[in-house]
Amino acid sequence: MSEELKAEIAKELGVYNKVAAEGWGSVSSRDCGNIVKKAIERAERSFSGK
């Protein structure tokens, strides 16, 4: 996953401020899972043509 996509999704989920201030290591496992889940949903939508 590209850094741009991770940052964009983190902004959508409201965790980007923490990333910007403290780095990706400060993001909780739950939030990281939510970022991955969103990325998968986007990929599935793009493959299905929606």
PDBQT receptor file of N, H, CA, C and O in Angstrom, charges set to zero:
ATOM      1  N   MET A   1       0.861  -1.167   0.000  1.00  0.00    +0.000 N 
ATOM      2  CA  MET A   1       0.000   0.000   0.000  1.00  0.00    +0.000 C 
ATOM      3  C   MET A   1       0.908   1.231   0.000  1.00  0.00    +0.000 C 
ATOM      4  O   MET A   1       1.889   1.296   0.741  1.00  0.00    +0.000 OA
ATOM      5  N   SER A   2       0.568   2.186  -0.831  1.00  0.00    +0.000 N 
ATOM      6  H   SER A   2      -0.229   2.133  -1.433  1.00  0.00    +0.000 HD
ATOM      7  CA  SER A   2       1.392   3.393  -0.921  1.00  0.00    +0.000 C 
ATOM      8  C   SER A   2       1.225   4.271   0.318  1.00  0.00    +0.000 C 
ATOM      9  O   SER A   2       0.208   4.216   1.010  1.00  0.00    +0.000 OA
ATOM     10  N   GLU A   3       2.242   5.072   0.574  1.00  0.00    +0.000 N 
ATOM     11  H   GLU A   3       3.068   5.117   0.012  1.00  0.00    +0.000 HD
ATOM     12  CA  GLU A   3       2.185   6.004   1.697  1.00  0.00    +0.000 C 
ATOM     13  C   GLU A   3       1.044   7.007   1.516  1.00  0.00    +0.000 C 
ATOM     14  O   GLU A   3       0.395   7.404   2.483  1.00  0.00    +0.000 OA
ATOM     15  N   GLU A   4       0.809   7.412   0.261  1.00  0.00    +0.000 N 
ATOM     16  H   GLU A   4       1.336   7.089  -0.525  1.00  0.00    +0.000 HD
ATOM     17  CA  GLU A   4      -0.264   8.370  -0.014  1.00  0.00    +0.000 C 
ATOM     18  C   GLU A   4      -1.623   7.778   0.349  1.00  0.00    +0.000 C 
ATOM     19  O   GLU A   4      -2.459   8.450   0.955  1.00  0.00    +0.000 OA
ATOM     20  N   LEU A   5      -1.837   6.528  -0.022  1.00  0.00    +0.000 N 
ATOM     21  H   LEU A   5      -1.158   5.983  -0.515  1.00  0.00    +0.000 HD
ATOM     22  CA  LEU A   5      -3.117   5.877   0.281  1.00  0.00    +0.000 C 
ATOM     23  C   LEU A   5      -3.289   5.708   1.785  1.00  0.00    +0.000 C 
ATOM     24  O   LEU A   5      -4.364   5.968   2.324  1.00  0.00    +0.000 OA
ATOM     25  N   LYS A   6      -2.232   5.275   2.458  1.00  0.00    +0.000 N 
ATOM     26  H   LYS A   6      -1.359   5.065   2.020  1.00  0.00    +0.000 HD
ATOM     27  CA  LYS A   6      -2.312   5.135   3.918  1.00  0.00    +0.000 C 
ATOM     28  C   LYS A   6      -2.658   6.458   4.574  1.00  0.00    +0.000 C 
ATOM     29  O   LYS A   6      -3.513   6.513   5.458  1.00  0.00    +0.000 OA
ATOM     30  N   ALA A   7      -2.000   7.517   4.145  1.00  0.00    +0.000 N 
ATOM     31  H   ALA A   7      -1.306   7.472   3.427  1.00  0.00    +0.000 HD
ATOM     32  CA  ALA A   7      -2.254   8.837   4.729  1.00  0.00    +0.000 C 
ATOM     33  C   ALA A   7      -3.675   9.293   4.448  1.00  0.00    +0.000 C 
ATOM     34  O   ALA A   7      -4.339   9.834   5.333  1.00  0.00    +0.000 OA
ATOM     35  N   GLU A   8      -4.150   9.081   3.225  1.00  0.00    +0.000 N 
ATOM     36  H   GLU A   8      -3.610   8.642   2.506  1.00  0.00    +0.000 HD
ATOM     37  CA  GLU A   8      -5.507   9.491   2.863  1.00  0.00    +0.000 C 
ATOM     38  C   GLU A   8      -6.551   8.765   3.722  1.00  0.00    +0.000 C 
ATOM     39  O   GLU A   8      -7.492   9.384   4.219  1.00  0.00    +0.000 OA
ATOM     40  N   ILE A   9      -6.380   7.475   3.888  1.00  0.00    +0.000 N 
ATOM     41  H   ILE A   9      -5.616   6.972   3.484  1.00  0.00    +0.000 HD
ATOM     42  CA  ILE A   9      -7.332   6.706   4.691  1.00  0.00    +0.000 C 
ATOM     43  C   ILE A   9      -7.228   7.095   6.163  1.00  0.00    +0.000 C 
ATOM     44  O   ILE A   9      -8.241   7.192   6.855  1.00  0.00    +0.000 OA
ATOM     45  N   ALA A  10      -6.009   7.317   6.639  1.00  0.00    +0.000 N 
ATOM     46  H   ALA A  10      -5.185   7.238   6.076  1.00  0.00    +0.000 HD
ATOM     47  CA  ALA A  10      -5.835   7.748   8.030  1.00  0.00    +0.000 C 
ATOM     48  C   ALA A  10      -6.548   9.077   8.272  1.00  0.00    +0.000 C 
ATOM     49  O   ALA A  10      -7.133   9.285   9.335  1.00  0.00    +0.000 OA
ATOM     50  N   LYS A  11      -6.502   9.970   7.293  1.00  0.00    +0.000 N 
ATOM     51  H   LYS A  11      -6.027   9.801   6.429  1.00  0.00    +0.000 HD
ATOM     52  CA  LYS A  11      -7.221  11.242   7.416  1.00  0.00    +0.000 C 
ATOM     53  C   LYS A  11      -8.720  10.999   7.489  1.00  0.00    +0.000 C 
ATOM     54  O   LYS A  11      -9.411  11.610   8.303  1.00  0.00    +0.000 OA
ATOM     55  N   GLU A  12      -9.227  10.107   6.641  1.00  0.00    +0.000 N 
ATOM     56  H   GLU A  12      -8.666   9.610   5.979  1.00  0.00    +0.000 HD
ATOM     57  CA  GLU A  12     -10.656   9.783   6.649  1.00  0.00    +0.000 C 
ATOM     58  C   GLU A  12     -11.089   9.236   8.002  1.00  0.00    +0.000 C 
ATOM     59  O   GLU A  12     -12.181   9.542   8.481  1.00  0.00    +0.000 OA
ATOM     60  N   LEU A  13     -10.233   8.428   8.616  1.00  0.00    +0.000 N 
ATOM     61  H   LEU A  13      -9.346   8.179   8.227  1.00  0.00    +0.000 HD
ATOM     62  CA  LEU A  13     -10.579   7.778   9.880  1.00  0.00    +0.000 C 
ATOM     63  C   LEU A  13     -10.239   8.634  11.098  1.00  0.00    +0.000 C 
ATOM     64  O   LEU A  13     -10.526   8.255  12.233  1.00  0.00    +0.000 OA
ATOM     65  N   GLY A  14      -9.629   9.786  10.853  1.00  0.00    +0.000 N 
ATOM     66  H   GLY A  14      -9.396  10.095   9.930  1.00  0.00    +0.000 HD
ATOM     67  CA  GLY A  14      -9.341  10.706  11.952  1.00  0.00    +0.000 C 
ATOM     68  C   GLY A  14      -8.119  10.353  12.787  1.00  0.00    +0.000 C 
ATOM     69  O   GLY A  14      -8.012  10.797  13.930  1.00  0.00    +0.000 OA
ATOM     70  N   VAL A  15      -7.203   9.571  12.249  1.00  0.00    +0.000 N 
ATOM     71  H   VAL A  15      -7.290   9.210  11.320  1.00  0.00    +0.000 HD
ATOM     72  CA  VAL A  15      -6.002   9.214  13.006  1.00  0.00    +0.000 C 
ATOM     73  C   VAL A  15      -4.738   9.836  12.430  1.00  0.00    +0.000 C 
ATOM     74  O   VAL A  15      -3.644   9.605  12.945  1.00  0.00    +0.000 OA
ATOM     75  N   TYR A  16      -4.877  10.620  11.368  1.00  0.00    +0.000 N 
ATOM     76  H   TYR A  16      -5.765  10.807  10.950  1.00  0.00    +0.000 HD
ATOM     77  CA  TYR A  16      -3.685  11.164  10.717  1.00  0.00    +0.000 C 
ATOM     78  C   TYR A  16      -2.921  12.139  11.606  1.00  0.00    +0.000 C 
ATOM     79  O   TYR A  16      -1.694  12.201  11.523  1.00  0.00    +0.000 OA
ATOM     80  N   ASN A  17      -3.599  12.892  12.444  1.00  0.00    +0.000 N 
ATOM     81  H   ASN A  17      -4.596  12.841  12.512  1.00  0.00    +0.000 HD
ATOM     82  CA  ASN A  17      -2.899  13.834  13.326  1.00  0.00    +0.000 C 
ATOM     83  C   ASN A  17      -1.914  13.090  14.219  1.00  0.00    +0.000 C 
ATOM     84  O   ASN A  17      -0.806  13.569  14.464  1.00  0.00    +0.000 OA
ATOM     85  N   LYS A  18      -2.313  11.932  14.700  1.00  0.00    +0.000 N 
ATOM     86  H   LYS A  18      -3.212  11.543  14.502  1.00  0.00    +0.000 HD
ATOM     87  CA  LYS A  18      -1.431  11.123  15.537  1.00  0.00    +0.000 C 
ATOM     88  C   LYS A  18      -0.238  10.620  14.723  1.00  0.00    +0.000 C 
ATOM     89  O   LYS A  18       0.894  10.613  15.207  1.00  0.00    +0.000 OA
ATOM     90  N   VAL A  19      -0.498  10.202  13.489  1.00  0.00    +0.000 N 
ATOM     91  H   VAL A  19      -1.417  10.207  13.096  1.00  0.00    +0.000 HD
ATOM     92  CA  VAL A  19       0.579   9.745  12.606  1.00  0.00    +0.000 C 
ATOM     93  C   VAL A  19       1.566  10.880  12.358  1.00  0.00    +0.000 C 
ATOM     94  O   VAL A  19       2.779  10.689  12.442  1.00  0.00    +0.000 OA
ATOM     95  N   ALA A  20       1.042  12.053  12.054  1.00  0.00    +0.000 N 
ATOM     96  H   ALA A  20       0.056  12.209  11.985  1.00  0.00    +0.000 HD
ATOM     97  CA  ALA A  20       1.900  13.202  11.759  1.00  0.00    +0.000 C 
ATOM     98  C   ALA A  20       2.739  13.586  12.972  1.00  0.00    +0.000 C 
ATOM     99  O   ALA A  20       3.902  13.963  12.828  1.00  0.00    +0.000 OA
ATOM    100  N   ALA A  21       2.166  13.494  14.147  1.00  0.00    +0.000 N 
ATOM    101  H   ALA A  21       1.221  13.188  14.264  1.00  0.00    +0.000 HD
ATOM    102  CA  ALA A  21       2.867  13.922  15.361  1.00  0.00    +0.000 C 
ATOM    103  C   ALA A  21       3.832  12.864  15.887  1.00  0.00    +0.000 C 
ATOM    104  O   ALA A  21       4.925  13.189  16.350  1.00  0.00    +0.000 OA
ATOM    105  N   GLU A  22       3.418  11.576  15.815  1.00  0.00    +0.000 N 
ATOM    106  H   GLU A  22       2.530  11.311  15.440  1.00  0.00    +0.000 HD
ATOM    107  CA  GLU A  22       4.186  10.536  16.502  1.00  0.00    +0.000 C 
ATOM    108  C   GLU A  22       4.662   9.406  15.599  1.00  0.00    +0.000 C 
ATOM    109  O   GLU A  22       5.441   8.558  16.035  1.00  0.00    +0.000 OA
ATOM    110  N   GLY A  23       4.211   9.379  14.353  1.00  0.00    +0.000 N 
ATOM    111  H   GLY A  23       3.578  10.067  13.998  1.00  0.00    +0.000 HD
ATOM    112  CA  GLY A  23       4.623   8.315  13.436  1.00  0.00    +0.000 C 
ATOM    113  C   GLY A  23       3.647   7.148  13.425  1.00  0.00    +0.000 C 
ATOM    114  O   GLY A  23       2.755   7.055  14.269  1.00  0.00    +0.000 OA
ATOM    115  N   TRP A  24       3.832   6.259  12.451  1.00  0.00    +0.000 N 
ATOM    116  H   TRP A  24       4.556   6.335  11.765  1.00  0.00    +0.000 HD
ATOM    117  CA  TRP A  24       2.918   5.127  12.288  1.00  0.00    +0.000 C 
ATOM    118  C   TRP A  24       2.955   4.168  13.467  1.00  0.00    +0.000 C 
ATOM    119  O   TRP A  24       1.965   3.488  13.738  1.00  0.00    +0.000 OA
ATOM    120  N   GLY A  25       4.069   4.101  14.168  1.00  0.00    +0.000 N 
ATOM    121  H   GLY A  25       4.874   4.653  13.948  1.00  0.00    +0.000 HD
ATOM    122  CA  GLY A  25       4.196   3.193  15.311  1.00  0.00    +0.000 C 
ATOM    123  C   GLY A  25       3.268   3.540  16.459  1.00  0.00    +0.000 C 
ATOM    124  O   GLY A  25       3.024   2.706  17.331  1.00  0.00    +0.000 OA
ATOM    125  N   SER A  26       2.749   4.751  16.472  1.00  0.00    +0.000 N 
ATOM    126  H   SER A  26       2.947   5.428  15.763  1.00  0.00    +0.000 HD
ATOM    127  CA  SER A  26       1.866   5.179  17.562  1.00  0.00    +0.000 C 
ATOM    128  C   SER A  26       0.395   4.845  17.298  1.00  0.00    +0.000 C 
ATOM    129  O   SER A  26      -0.448   5.025  18.176  1.00  0.00    +0.000 OA
ATOM    130  N   VAL A  27       0.090   4.365  16.106  1.00  0.00    +0.000 N 
ATOM    131  H   VAL A  27       0.776   4.219  15.393  1.00  0.00    +0.000 HD
ATOM    132  CA  VAL A  27      -1.294   4.059  15.748  1.00  0.00    +0.000 C 
ATOM    133  C   VAL A  27      -1.660   2.697  16.336  1.00  0.00    +0.000 C 
ATOM    134  O   VAL A  27      -0.888   1.743  16.239  1.00  0.00    +0.000 OA
ATOM    135  N   SER A  28      -2.832   2.616  16.938  1.00  0.00    +0.000 N 
ATOM    136  H   SER A  28      -3.460   3.391  17.017  1.00  0.00    +0.000 HD
ATOM    137  CA  SER A  28      -3.244   1.362  17.573  1.00  0.00    +0.000 C 
ATOM    138  C   SER A  28      -3.472   0.261  16.545  1.00  0.00    +0.000 C 
ATOM    139  O   SER A  28      -3.705   0.531  15.367  1.00  0.00    +0.000 OA
ATOM    140  N   SER A  29      -3.401  -0.964  17.003  1.00  0.00    +0.000 N 
ATOM    141  H   SER A  29      -3.212  -1.183  17.960  1.00  0.00    +0.000 HD
ATOM    142  CA  SER A  29      -3.644  -2.118  16.130  1.00  0.00    +0.000 C 
ATOM    143  C   SER A  29      -5.035  -2.049  15.520  1.00  0.00    +0.000 C 
ATOM    144  O   SER A  29      -5.225  -2.381  14.350  1.00  0.00    +0.000 OA
ATOM    145  N   ARG A  30      -5.995  -1.622  16.306  1.00  0.00    +0.000 N 
ATOM    146  H   ARG A  30      -5.841  -1.352  17.257  1.00  0.00    +0.000 HD
ATOM    147  CA  ARG A  30      -7.369  -1.501  15.817  1.00  0.00    +0.000 C 
ATOM    148  C   ARG A  30      -7.442  -0.507  14.661  1.00  0.00    +0.000 C 
ATOM    149  O   ARG A  30      -8.051  -0.790  13.629  1.00  0.00    +0.000 OA
ATOM    150  N   ASP A  31      -6.818   0.660  14.838  1.00  0.00    +0.000 N 
ATOM    151  H   ASP A  31      -6.323   0.890  15.676  1.00  0.00    +0.000 HD
ATOM    152  CA  ASP A  31      -6.841   1.672  13.777  1.00  0.00    +0.000 C 
ATOM    153  C   ASP A  31      -6.098   1.191  12.535  1.00  0.00    +0.000 C 
ATOM    154  O   ASP A  31      -6.531   1.450  11.413  1.00  0.00    +0.000 OA
ATOM    155  N   CYS A  32      -4.987   0.494  12.731  1.00  0.00    +0.000 N 
ATOM    156  H   CYS A  32      -4.635   0.284  13.643  1.00  0.00    +0.000 HD
ATOM    157  CA  CYS A  32      -4.261  -0.065  11.577  1.00  0.00    +0.000 C 
ATOM    158  C   CYS A  32      -5.143  -1.068  10.843  1.00  0.00    +0.000 C 
ATOM    159  O   CYS A  32      -5.174  -1.091   9.612  1.00  0.00    +0.000 OA
ATOM    160  N   GLY A  33      -5.848  -1.883  11.586  1.00  0.00    +0.000 N 
ATOM    161  H   GLY A  33      -5.823  -1.865  12.585  1.00  0.00    +0.000 HD
ATOM    162  CA  GLY A  33      -6.769  -2.838  10.972  1.00  0.00    +0.000 C 
ATOM    163  C   GLY A  33      -7.860  -2.140  10.192  1.00  0.00    +0.000 C 
ATOM    164  O   GLY A  33      -8.241  -2.587   9.110  1.00  0.00    +0.000 OA
ATOM    165  N   ASN A  34      -8.365  -1.043  10.736  1.00  0.00    +0.000 N 
ATOM    166  H   ASN A  34      -8.055  -0.680  11.615  1.00  0.00    +0.000 HD
ATOM    167  CA  ASN A  34      -9.399  -0.279  10.033  1.00  0.00    +0.000 C 
ATOM    168  C   ASN A  34      -8.858   0.341   8.752  1.00  0.00    +0.000 C 
ATOM    169  O   ASN A  34      -9.572   0.434   7.753  1.00  0.00    +0.000 OA
ATOM    170  N   ILE A  35      -7.597   0.765   8.778  1.00  0.00    +0.000 N 
ATOM    171  H   ILE A  35      -7.017   0.689   9.589  1.00  0.00    +0.000 HD
ATOM    172  CA  ILE A  35      -6.980   1.320   7.571  1.00  0.00    +0.000 C 
ATOM    173  C   ILE A  35      -6.876   0.243   6.505  1.00  0.00    +0.000 C 
ATOM    174  O   ILE A  35      -7.199   0.487   5.342  1.00  0.00    +0.000 OA
ATOM    175  N   VAL A  36      -6.427  -0.947   6.890  1.00  0.00    +0.000 N 
ATOM    176  H   VAL A  36      -6.164  -1.145   7.835  1.00  0.00    +0.000 HD
ATOM    177  CA  VAL A  36      -6.308  -2.054   5.936  1.00  0.00    +0.000 C 
ATOM    178  C   VAL A  36      -7.685  -2.429   5.393  1.00  0.00    +0.000 C 
ATOM    179  O   VAL A  36      -7.843  -2.671   4.196  1.00  0.00    +0.000 OA
ATOM    180  N   LYS A  37      -8.674  -2.477   6.276  1.00  0.00    +0.000 N 
ATOM    181  H   LYS A  37      -8.546  -2.281   7.249  1.00  0.00    +0.000 HD
ATOM    182  CA  LYS A  37     -10.039  -2.825   5.856  1.00  0.00    +0.000 C 
ATOM    183  C   LYS A  37     -10.548  -1.835   4.808  1.00  0.00    +0.000 C 
ATOM    184  O   LYS A  37     -11.127  -2.236   3.799  1.00  0.00    +0.000 OA
ATOM    185  N   LYS A  38     -10.330  -0.543   5.049  1.00  0.00    +0.000 N 
ATOM    186  H   LYS A  38      -9.859  -0.217   5.869  1.00  0.00    +0.000 HD
ATOM    187  CA  LYS A  38     -10.758   0.479   4.086  1.00  0.00    +0.000 C 
ATOM    188  C   LYS A  38     -10.039   0.323   2.749  1.00  0.00    +0.000 C 
ATOM    189  O   LYS A  38     -10.645   0.473   1.689  1.00  0.00    +0.000 OA
ATOM    190  N   ALA A  39      -8.744   0.020   2.808  1.00  0.00    +0.000 N 
ATOM    191  H   ALA A  39      -8.251  -0.102   3.670  1.00  0.00    +0.000 HD
ATOM    192  CA  ALA A  39      -7.962  -0.155   1.578  1.00  0.00    +0.000 C 
ATOM    193  C   ALA A  39      -8.493  -1.344   0.777  1.00  0.00    +0.000 C 
ATOM    194  O   ALA A  39      -8.590  -1.279  -0.448  1.00  0.00    +0.000 OA
ATOM    195  N   ILE A  40      -8.834  -2.420   1.466  1.00  0.00    +0.000 N 
ATOM    196  H   ILE A  40      -8.756  -2.473   2.462  1.00  0.00    +0.000 HD
ATOM    197  CA  ILE A  40      -9.391  -3.599   0.794  1.00  0.00    +0.000 C 
ATOM    198  C   ILE A  40     -10.736  -3.260   0.167  1.00  0.00    +0.000 C 
ATOM    199  O   ILE A  40     -11.009  -3.656  -0.967  1.00  0.00    +0.000 OA
ATOM    200  N   GLU A  41     -11.569  -2.538   0.887  1.00  0.00    +0.000 N 
ATOM    201  H   GLU A  41     -11.348  -2.216   1.807  1.00  0.00    +0.000 HD
ATOM    202  CA  GLU A  41     -12.873  -2.136   0.341  1.00  0.00    +0.000 C 
ATOM    203  C   GLU A  41     -12.692  -1.298  -0.924  1.00  0.00    +0.000 C 
ATOM    204  O   GLU A  41     -13.412  -1.487  -1.905  1.00  0.00    +0.000 OA
ATOM    205  N   ARG A  42     -11.738  -0.378  -0.902  1.00  0.00    +0.000 N 
ATOM    206  H   ARG A  42     -11.153  -0.225  -0.106  1.00  0.00    +0.000 HD
ATOM    207  CA  ARG A  42     -11.482   0.451  -2.090  1.00  0.00    +0.000 C 
ATOM    208  C   ARG A  42     -11.025  -0.416  -3.260  1.00  0.00    +0.000 C 
ATOM    209  O   ARG A  42     -11.477  -0.230  -4.390  1.00  0.00    +0.000 OA
ATOM    210  N   ALA A  43     -10.130  -1.362  -2.986  1.00  0.00    +0.000 N 
ATOM    211  H   ALA A  43      -9.763  -1.513  -2.068  1.00  0.00    +0.000 HD
ATOM    212  CA  ALA A  43      -9.620  -2.228  -4.048  1.00  0.00    +0.000 C 
ATOM    213  C   ALA A  43     -10.745  -3.072  -4.636  1.00  0.00    +0.000 C 
ATOM    214  O   ALA A  43     -10.833  -3.235  -5.853  1.00  0.00    +0.000 OA
ATOM    215  N   GLU A  44     -11.604  -3.606  -3.774  1.00  0.00    +0.000 N 
ATOM    216  H   GLU A  44     -11.533  -3.474  -2.785  1.00  0.00    +0.000 HD
ATOM    217  CA  GLU A  44     -12.713  -4.411  -4.260  1.00  0.00    +0.000 C 
ATOM    218  C   GLU A  44     -13.650  -3.584  -5.120  1.00  0.00    +0.000 C 
ATOM    219  O   GLU A  44     -14.129  -4.065  -6.147  1.00  0.00    +0.000 OA
ATOM    220  N   ARG A  45     -13.924  -2.334  -4.717  1.00  0.00    +0.000 N 
ATOM    221  H   ARG A  45     -13.535  -1.943  -3.883  1.00  0.00    +0.000 HD
ATOM    222  CA  ARG A  45     -14.780  -1.463  -5.513  1.00  0.00    +0.000 C 
ATOM    223  C   ARG A  45     -14.150  -1.163  -6.867  1.00  0.00    +0.000 C 
ATOM    224  O   ARG A  45     -14.843  -1.138  -7.885  1.00  0.00    +0.000 OA
ATOM    225  N   SER A  46     -12.845  -0.936  -6.883  1.00  0.00    +0.000 N 
ATOM    226  H   SER A  46     -12.282  -0.957  -6.056  1.00  0.00    +0.000 HD
ATOM    227  CA  SER A  46     -12.202  -0.609  -8.151  1.00  0.00    +0.000 C 
ATOM    228  C   SER A  46     -12.181  -1.806  -9.096  1.00  0.00    +0.000 C 
ATOM    229  O   SER A  46     -12.268  -1.637 -10.312  1.00  0.00    +0.000 OA
ATOM    230  N   PHE A  47     -12.068  -3.006  -8.546  1.00  0.00    +0.000 N 
ATOM    231  H   PHE A  47     -11.998  -3.143  -7.558  1.00  0.00    +0.000 HD
ATOM    232  CA  PHE A  47     -12.085  -4.194  -9.381  1.00  0.00    +0.000 C 
ATOM    233  C   PHE A  47     -13.487  -4.505  -9.898  1.00  0.00    +0.000 C 
ATOM    234  O   PHE A  47     -13.649  -5.047 -10.991  1.00  0.00    +0.000 OA
ATOM    235  N   SER A  48     -14.490  -4.157  -9.108  1.00  0.00    +0.000 N 
ATOM    236  H   SER A  48     -14.358  -3.716  -8.220  1.00  0.00    +0.000 HD
ATOM    237  CA  SER A  48     -15.855  -4.437  -9.532  1.00  0.00    +0.000 C 
ATOM    238  C   SER A  48     -16.391  -3.333 -10.449  1.00  0.00    +0.000 C 
ATOM    239  O   SER A  48     -17.481  -3.467 -11.003  1.00  0.00    +0.000 OA
ATOM    240  N   GLY A  49     -15.644  -2.261 -10.608  1.00  0.00    +0.000 N 
ATOM    241  H   GLY A  49     -14.758  -2.152 -10.158  1.00  0.00    +0.000 HD
ATOM    242  CA  GLY A  49     -16.033  -1.196 -11.521  1.00  0.00    +0.000 C 
ATOM    243  C   GLY A  49     -17.000  -0.200 -10.954  1.00  0.00    +0.000 C 
ATOM    244  O   GLY A  49     -17.618   0.545 -11.715  1.00  0.00    +0.000 OA
ATOM    245  N   LYS A  50     -17.159  -0.150  -9.662  1.00  0.00    +0.000 N 
ATOM    246  H   LYS A  50     -16.656  -0.755  -9.044  1.00  0.00    +0.000 HD
ATOM    247  CA  LYS A  50     -18.102   0.786  -9.037  1.00  0.00    +0.000 C 
ATOM    248  C   LYS A  50     -17.423   2.058  -8.656  1.00  0.00    +0.000 C 
ATOM    249  O   LYS A  50     -18.062   2.962  -8.118  1.00  0.00    +0.000 OA
TER     250      LYS A  50
